[in-house]
């Protein structure tokens, strides 16, 4: 199957409303669905999705496109990744489309590196590293689950292995596995360290975290950002928590458990919390939050109780609310982190398990946590008011209307505040197109190219109602206008009016024009029957011809004045003849409509 056929098959097999609705709460209004745009902050929904056109468009930030464009923007995927995932959803088998010839080789290098580190941990030289893992109370079974390894030393342990496998060591340098000396020699970067591979959902290694056994500086050494590794788009342990291979995956349990470090994740998995993930840092990125939302709409935060952990928890909870995630916070006794609590030798394993269960049972809802830890802790009334206002601003961005209202009403009751303080006057209506008929009198013939614009807009909105021939328009189109030239391009491609209405050609248009055309497609308009559409088309065709007649008349008249001033009698005679021929030609045309504007031109609408 050719690439374009694959793309078309996938697009036709999926409903864009269903795909977007999984991550953006949508509410039907008229023929379309509306929600708050996931690509910019807004309180009033201006993000529209059309099931009939299979398009999305934000009337606020102007971003839009088809289902492929949405998943690319939302999940920060390239097109091959989007196609692969959507094809899987559609049940269509495709061959992976390769964009970068070094992409697959990079994965082979990372896999060889991981296997080399695993073998080194099992070797005679790996005894000290095994002793370290045992001292950290990590069961040997979990060494295998998390693919733990070691670099037992040696200047070129991995470098030699890659050279032996005929793999590019230059790519390995970009991946942060190797370095190069001033003399150009390759050397291993992770020498003498315990290795924590970071794998993606499919179990492929993307990068590594490495910890020294002694006081080597730095204590932790991580893979640098590369095409294969971006820790802001990954979680430690996601290959177990987010795939079918995990014993207690996020999808099965219905929520994720978020912690900071590698050892916290491993400790929780040891105690049966196999939907635990490590953020590999404190503050989450928007990409990580969207990943969490894709796996489950519920998340439990279990960060460290130090200052950085507390600040990150507060920030993350606010972002969870804005993304529509249901979130809770687990607070462990004595401000311990999961690894410290679950390996506390002063308590039996059963007692540790009970303490962990009790902490989860007493988890605190996100809003309650923010009230207790950001608002009520403030002793100064003025500062407390500012903190409360900040919390209300967060709640204003909760995407679900009902949830937003309930949370704000509860907050008002808790602080004994009048509800109108938290519910200001309704924001202006979303930036949607005005309904059909909201027109003002405009002499469109003075705005060259507007009839061409209305012809194209009609075809986008109603081109499927009948077969409207564009070929008769060719002599009359204002070809130097952006809409006239686009119409000529569509005619050149021999597109039928129904095909034009389907908008599959939209990616060939300049981005500025794409935005305008998507807005047309999502307009709130009355349905036309086929007879009404044919009548409207006839009016538009007459308008294009009338506009052409006026342009030509004005051109001839301007040249005639210049010829008379130059006393060029021959040119004057030729122009007069041309003018008579033009008048004779249009005399036989159908009588022009007295209406001087195409139907459906909107008030204050920009071309």
C-alpha positions in Angstrom: 0.0 0.0 0.0 1.4 3.4 -1.0 2.1 6.0 1.7 -0.8 8.3 0.6 -3.2 5.4 0.5 -2.1 4.4 4.0 -2.7 7.9 5.3 -6.1 8.1 3.6 -7.1 4.7 4.9 -6.1 5.6 8.5 -7.9 9.0 8.3 -11.1 7.4 7.0 -11.0 4.7 9.7 -10.9 7.1 12.6 -13.2 9.8 14.0 -11.3 12.9 14.9 -13.9 13.8 17.6 -13.3 10.5 19.4 -9.5 10.8 19.2 -9.4 14.5 20.4 -12.2 13.8 23.0 -9.9 11.4 24.8 -7.6 14.2 25.9 -9.8 17.4 25.5 -13.3 17.6 27.0 -15.6 18.4 24.1 -19.2 19.6 24.1 -21.5 19.6 21.1 -22.8 22.9 19.9 -24.7 22.9 16.6 -22.9 20.7 14.1 -19.5 20.9 15.8 -17.8 20.2 19.1 -16.2 22.8 21.3 -13.7 22.7 24.1 -10.8 24.7 25.6 -7.8 24.8 23.4 -4.9 22.5 24.6 -2.3 24.6 22.8 -2.9 27.9 24.6 -4.5 29.0 27.9 -8.1 30.1 27.6 -11.2 30.2 29.8 -13.8 30.3 27.1 -13.8 27.5 24.6 -12.7 28.5 21.1 -11.4 25.1 20.0 -13.7 23.5 17.5 -13.8 20.0 16.1 -15.9 18.9 13.1 -16.9 15.3 12.6 -18.2 15.9 9.1 -15.0 17.7 7.9 -12.7 15.7 10.2 -10.9 18.9 11.1 -10.0 20.8 14.3 -9.3 24.5 14.5 -8.8 27.0 17.3 -10.4 30.4 16.6 -8.1 31.9 19.3 -4.5 30.8 18.4 -5.4 29.7 14.8 -3.8 26.3 15.1 -5.6 23.5 13.3 -5.6 20.6 10.9 -6.6 16.9 10.6 -6.2 14.1 13.1 -2.6 13.5 12.2 -1.8 17.2 12.9 -3.5 17.1 16.3 -1.6 14.0 17.6 1.7 15.5 16.2 1.1 18.8 18.1 -0.4 17.3 21.3 2.1 14.5 21.8 5.1 16.2 20.1 5.4 13.3 17.7 6.8 13.4 14.2 4.5 12.3 11.3 5.8 8.7 11.1 5.1 8.3 14.9 1.6 9.8 14.5 0.9 7.5 11.5 2.1 4.4 13.3 0.0 5.1 16.5 -3.1 6.0 14.6 -2.8 3.1 12.2 -2.6 0.8 15.3 -5.8 2.4 16.5 -7.4 1.8 13.2 -6.2 -1.8 13.0 -4.2 -1.1 9.8 -0.9 -2.8 9.3 1.8 -0.6 7.9 5.5 -0.7 7.4 7.4 1.9 9.5 8.2 5.0 7.6 11.8 6.0 8.2 12.7 9.6 8.2 16.3 9.5 9.7 18.7 6.8 8.5 20.5 6.9 11.8 17.3 6.5 13.9 17.2 2.7 13.8 21.0 2.4 14.2 20.7 4.6 17.3 18.3 2.1 18.8 20.6 -0.8 18.0 23.5 1.0 19.7 21.4 1.7 22.8 20.3 -2.0 22.9 23.8 -3.2 22.6 24.9 -0.8 25.4 22.2 -2.0 27.7 23.0 -5.7 27.1 26.7 -4.9 27.6 26.0 -3.3 31.0 23.7 -6.2 32.0 26.4 -8.8 31.1 29.0 -6.7 33.1 26.8 -6.7 36.2 26.6 -10.5 36.0 30.3 -10.9 35.4 33.0 -11.6 38.0 34.1 -7.9 37.8 30.5 -6.9 38.7 30.7 -8.2 42.3 31.0 -4.7 43.9 28.1 -3.4 41.8 25.9 -6.4 42.8 26.8 -5.8 46.5 25.7 -2.1 46.1 22.3 -3.2 44.7 21.8 -5.7 47.5 22.8 -3.0 50.1 20.1 -0.8 48.6 17.6 -3.7 49.2 16.8 -4.2 45.5 15.7 -7.8 44.9 17.5 -9.6 42.1 14.3 -10.3 40.2 13.8 -6.5 39.8 17.3 -6.2 38.4 16.0 -8.1 35.4 12.6 -6.2 35.2 14.4 -2.8 35.2 17.3 -4.1 33.1 19.8 -2.9 35.6 23.5 -3.0 34.7 27.0 -1.8 35.4 30.1 -0.5 33.8 32.8 -2.4 35.5 35.6 -0.2 34.3 37.8 -0.1 31.3 38.5 2.8 29.1 36.8 1.3 26.0 34.6 -1.6 27.2 31.5 -0.3 25.3 33.5 1.4 22.5 35.2 -1.9 21.6 31.8 -3.7 21.7 30.2 -1.3 19.3 33.3 -1.4 17.0 33.1 -5.2 17.0 29.4 -5.0 16.0 30.2 -2.5 13.2 28.0 0.2 14.7 28.8 3.9 14.5 30.7 5.2 17.5 30.0 8.7 16.3 26.3 8.2 16.8 27.2 6.7 20.2 28.9 10.0 21.0 25.7 11.9 20.2 23.8 9.5 22.4 26.2 10.3 25.3 27.5 6.8 25.6 31.0 7.6 24.4 33.2 10.7 24.4 36.2 11.7 22.3 39.6 12.8 23.6 41.6 15.7 22.1 43.5 13.1 20.1 40.3 11.8 18.6 40.1 8.5 20.6 36.8 7.2 21.8 36.2 6.4 25.5 33.3 5.2 27.6 31.5 7.9 29.6 29.8 5.7 32.3 33.0 4.0 33.6 32.7 2.5 37.1 29.0 3.1 37.6 25.7 1.3 38.3 23.5 1.7 35.2 19.8 2.5 35.3 18.4 2.1 31.7 15.5 4.4 30.8 13.1 2.5 28.5 10.0 3.7 26.6 6.6 2.2 26.4 7.8 -0.4 23.9 10.7 -1.4 26.1 13.3 0.2 24.0 16.2 1.8 25.8 16.3 5.6 25.2 19.0 6.7 27.6 20.7 5.8 30.9 21.2 7.1 34.4 24.5 6.1 36.0 25.5 6.3 39.7 29.1 6.0 41.0 29.8 3.6 43.9 32.1 5.9 45.7 32.6 9.7 45.9 33.4 10.2 42.2 32.2 13.5 40.8 29.6 13.8 39.6 27.8 11.2 41.6 25.0 10.9 38.9 25.8 11.0 35.2 22.9 10.9 32.8 22.4 10.7 29.0 22.3 14.1 27.3 19.3 15.2 25.3 19.2 13.7 21.8 16.8 12.6 19.1 16.4 9.4 21.1 16.4 10.7 24.6 14.4 13.6 26.1 13.7 13.1 29.8 10.9 15.7 29.6 9.0 13.2 27.4 9.8 10.0 29.3 9.2 8.4 32.7 11.4 5.9 34.5 9.6 2.6 34.7 7.1 3.4 31.9 8.0 0.1 30.1 6.4 -1.8 33.0 3.7 0.6 34.2 2.3 1.6 30.8 2.5 -1.6 28.7 0.8 -5.0 28.9 4.0 -6.5 30.3 3.5 -4.9 33.7 1.8 -6.9 36.4 -0.2 -3.9 37.5 -0.3 -1.5 34.7 -1.8 2.0 34.8 -4.6 1.0 32.4 -5.6 -2.0 34.6 -5.5 -0.1 37.9 -7.0 3.1 36.5 -4.4 5.5 37.8 -0.7 6.2 37.8 1.6 6.8 40.9 4.2 9.5 40.3 7.5 9.7 42.2 10.8 11.3 41.6 13.7 8.9 41.5 14.8 5.5 40.2 15.0 3.8 43.6 11.5 5.1 44.6 10.0 3.5 41.5 11.8 0.2 42.1 10.8 0.1 45.8 7.1 0.6 44.9 7.2 -2.1 42.3 8.8 -4.4 44.9 5.7 -3.8 47.1 3.2 -4.4 44.3 2.7 -0.7 43.2 3.6 -1.6 39.6 1.8 1.5 38.2 4.6 3.7 39.6 6.5 6.0 37.4 9.6 8.2 38.0 9.6 11.8 36.6 13.4 11.9 36.8 13.2 15.4 38.3 10.7 17.6 40.1 8.5 19.8 37.8 6.7 17.9 35.1 6.8 19.1 31.5 3.5 19.6 29.5 4.5 16.6 27.4 4.8 14.4 30.5 1.4 15.5 31.8 -0.2 14.7 28.5 1.4 11.2 28.6 -0.1 10.7 32.0 -3.5 11.8 30.7 -3.3 9.4 27.7 -2.7 6.5 30.0 -5.3 7.4 32.7 -7.3 10.4 33.8 -6.2 9.8 37.4 -2.8 10.3 39.0 -1.4 10.1 42.6 1.5 12.3 43.5 4.1 10.8 45.9 7.0 13.3 45.7 9.7 13.8 48.4 8.7 16.0 51.3 11.8 18.3 50.9 11.3 21.9 49.8 11.9 21.2 46.1 9.5 18.2 46.2 6.8 20.3 47.9 7.1 23.1 45.5 7.0 20.7 42.5 3.9 19.0 44.0 2.0 22.3 44.2 2.9 23.3 40.6 2.1 19.8 39.2 -1.3 19.7 40.9 -2.2 23.0 39.4 -1.2 21.7 35.9 -3.1 18.5 36.5 -6.3 20.5 37.2 -5.8 22.6 34.1 -5.4 19.4 32.0 -8.6 17.8 33.5 -6.7 15.1 35.4 -8.1 13.9 38.7 -5.2 14.0 41.1 -4.4 13.2 44.7 -1.4 13.5 47.0 0.0 10.8 49.3 2.0 12.0 52.3 4.3 9.4 53.9 4.9 9.4 57.6 7.9 11.1 59.0 8.5 12.9 55.6 10.1 9.7 54.3 10.4 9.0 50.6 9.1 5.6 49.3 12.5 3.9 49.2 13.3 5.0 52.7 9.9 3.9 54.1 9.8 0.6 52.4 13.4 -0.3 53.4 13.2 0.9 57.0 14.9 -1.9 58.9 13.3 -0.8 62.2 10.0 -2.2 60.9 8.9 -5.5 59.5 8.0 -5.8 55.8 4.4 -6.3 56.9 4.4 -3.1 58.9 5.9 -1.2 56.1 3.3 -2.5 53.7 0.5 -1.4 56.2 2.0 2.1 56.5 2.1 2.4 52.7 -1.5 1.3 52.4 -2.6 3.6 55.2 -0.9 6.6 53.4 -2.7 5.7 50.1 -6.0 5.4 51.9 -5.6 8.8 53.4 -4.5 10.5 50.1 -5.6 14.1 49.7 -7.5 15.5 46.8 -5.6 18.1 44.8 -7.7 21.1 45.7 -7.8 20.2 49.4 -4.0 19.8 49.4 -3.5 23.2 47.7 -5.9 24.8 50.2 -4.0 23.3 53.2 -0.5 23.9 51.9 -0.7 27.1 49.9 -3.6 29.1 51.3 -4.1 28.2 55.0 -0.4 28.1 55.8 -0.3 31.9 55.1 -0.6 33.8 58.4 -1.0 37.2 56.7 -4.5 37.8 55.6 -3.4 39.8 52.5 -1.1 37.0 51.4 -3.8 34.4 52.1 -6.2 36.3 49.8 -3.6 36.4 47.0 -3.0 32.7 47.4 -6.7 32.0 47.2 -7.0 34.2 44.1 -4.2 32.2 42.5 -6.1 29.0 43.3 -9.3 30.4 41.8 -7.3 31.3 38.6 -6.2 27.6 38.4 -9.8 26.4 38.8 -11.0 28.8 36.1 -8.9 26.7 33.7 -10.4 23.3 34.6 -11.7 22.2 31.2 -14.9 20.4 32.3 -17.7 23.0 32.9 -19.5 21.1 35.7 -16.4 20.1 37.5 -15.1 23.7 37.4 -18.4 25.0 38.8 -18.5 22.4 41.6 -14.9 23.0 42.7 -15.4 26.8 42.8 -18.7 26.5 44.7 -17.0 24.2 47.3 -14.2 26.7 47.6 -16.5 29.6 48.2 -18.4 27.6 50.9 -15.2 26.6 52.6 -14.0 30.2 53.0 -17.6 31.6 53.5 -17.3 33.8 50.5 -20.1 35.1 48.2 -20.2 32.9 45.1 -20.3 35.9 42.8 -16.7 36.7 43.9 -15.6 33.4 42.3 -18.0 33.6 39.4 -17.5 36.9 37.6 -19.7 38.0 34.8 -19.6 35.6 31.9 -16.7 36.0 29.5 -17.5 37.2 26.0 -18.8 34.6 23.6 -16.0 32.4 22.2 -14.3 33.4 19.0 -16.6 31.5 16.7 -17.9 32.8 13.3 -21.1 34.8 13.5 -24.2 33.0 12.1 -25.2 33.3 8.5 -26.8 36.5 7.6 -24.8 38.8 9.9 -23.8 41.0 7.0 -23.2 44.6 6.3 -23.4 46.4 3.0 -20.1 46.3 1.4 -19.2 47.0 -2.2 -17.2 43.8 -2.7 -16.4 44.7 -6.4 -14.1 47.3 -5.0 -12.3 44.7 -3.0 -10.7 42.7 -5.8 -10.6 38.9 -5.3 -13.5 38.7 -2.8 -15.9 37.0 -5.3 -13.2 34.3 -5.8 -13.0 34.1 -2.1 -16.7 33.5 -1.8 -16.7 30.9 -4.6 -14.1 28.9 -2.7 -15.8 29.3 0.6 -19.1 28.1 -0.9 -17.3 25.0 -2.3 -15.8 24.2 1.2 -19.2 24.6 2.9 -21.6 23.1 0.2 -19.5 21.6 -2.6 -21.0 18.2 -2.0 -24.6 19.3 -2.6 -24.2 19.0 -6.4 -21.6 18.9 -9.1 -20.5 22.6 -9.6 -18.4 23.1 -12.6 -15.4 25.4 -12.2 -14.2 25.3 -15.8 -16.6 28.0 -17.0 -15.1 30.4 -14.4 -11.5 30.2 -15.7 -11.7 33.2 -18.1 -13.3 35.4 -15.4 -11.2 34.7 -12.3 -9.0 37.4 -10.8 -5.9 35.3 -11.1 -3.5 37.7 -9.3 -5.6 37.5 -6.0 -4.6 34.8 -3.5 -8.1 33.2 -3.7 -8.3 33.4 -7.5 -4.9 31.8 -7.9 -5.9 29.1 -5.4 -9.1 28.3 -7.4 -7.0 28.1 -10.6 -4.7 25.6 -8.8 -7.7 23.4 -7.8 -9.0 23.6 -11.3 -5.6 22.6 -12.6 -5.6 19.6 -10.3 -9.0 18.7 -11.8 -10.7 18.5 -8.4 -14.4 18.0 -8.3 -16.5 20.2 -6.1 -17.2 17.3 -3.7 -13.5 16.6 -3.4 -12.9 20.3 -2.6 -15.5 20.1 0.2 -13.6 17.1 1.7 -10.5 19.4 2.2 -7.9 16.6 1.7 -5.9 19.1 -0.5 -5.6 21.6 2.4 -2.0 20.8 3.3 -0.9 22.2 -0.1 -2.1 25.6 0.8 -0.1 28.3 2.6 -0.6 28.2 6.4 -2.3 31.6 6.6 -4.9 30.5 4.1 -5.3 27.1 5.7 -6.4 28.8 8.9 -9.1 30.8 7.1 -10.4 27.8 5.1 -10.6 25.7 8.3 -12.7 28.5 9.9 -15.0 28.4 6.9 -15.4 24.6 7.3 -16.4 25.0 11.0 -18.8 27.9 10.4 -22.2 27.8 12.1 -24.4 27.8 9.0 -27.9 26.7 8.0 -28.2 23.6 5.9 -28.9 24.3 2.3 -30.8 21.8 0.2 -29.5 21.0 -3.3 -31.8 23.5 -5.0 -30.8 26.3 -2.7 -27.1 25.5 -3.2 -27.5 25.5 -7.0 -29.3 28.9 -6.9 -26.6 30.3 -4.6 -23.9 29.0 -7.0 -25.6 30.7 -9.9 -25.5 34.0 -8.0 -21.8 33.6 -7.2 -21.0 32.8 -10.9 -22.8 35.9 -12.0 -20.9 37.9 -9.4 -17.5 36.6 -10.7 -18.5 37.5 -14.2 -19.8 41.0 -13.2 -16.5 41.6 -11.3 -14.5 40.6 -14.4 -16.6 43.0 -16.5 -16.0 45.9 -14.1 -12.3 45.2 -13.9 -12.0 45.1 -17.7 -14.1 48.2 -18.1 -12.0 50.1 -15.7 -8.8 48.9 -17.3 -10.0 50.0 -20.8 -11.3 53.4 -19.5 -8.0 54.1 -17.8 -6.0 53.3 -20.9 -8.4 55.2 -23.1 -7.9 58.4 -21.0 -4.1 58.0 -21.3 -4.3 57.4 -25.0 -6.4 60.5 -25.5 -4.0 62.6 -23.5 -1.2 61.3 -25.6 -3.2 62.0 -28.8 -2.7 58.4 -30.0 -5.7 58.1 -32.3 -4.9 54.5 -33.4 -4.8 53.3 -29.8 -8.0 55.2 -29.0 -9.8 53.5 -31.9 -8.5 50.0 -30.8 -9.6 50.6 -27.2 -13.0 51.9 -28.2 -13.5 48.7 -30.3 -12.4 46.6 -27.4 -14.9 48.4 -25.2 -17.7 47.8 -27.6 -16.8 44.1 -27.9 -16.8 43.8 -24.1 -20.2 45.5 -23.9 -21.6 43.3 -26.7 -20.3 40.2 -25.0 -21.9 40.9 -21.7 -25.1 42.1 -23.2 -25.9 38.5 -24.1 -25.1 37.3 -20.6 -27.8 36.6 -18.0 -29.1 39.7 -16.3 -26.9 40.4 -13.4 -28.2 40.3 -9.9 -28.7 43.7 -8.3 -27.1 42.4 -5.1 -23.6 43.8 -4.9 -22.2 41.3 -2.4 -22.0 37.5 -2.4 -24.3 35.8 0.1 -22.7 35.0 3.4 -20.1 37.7 3.7 -19.7 38.2 7.5 -19.6 41.4 9.3 -16.1 42.5 10.2 -14.7 39.5 8.4 -11.1 39.8 7.1 -10.0 38.4 3.8 
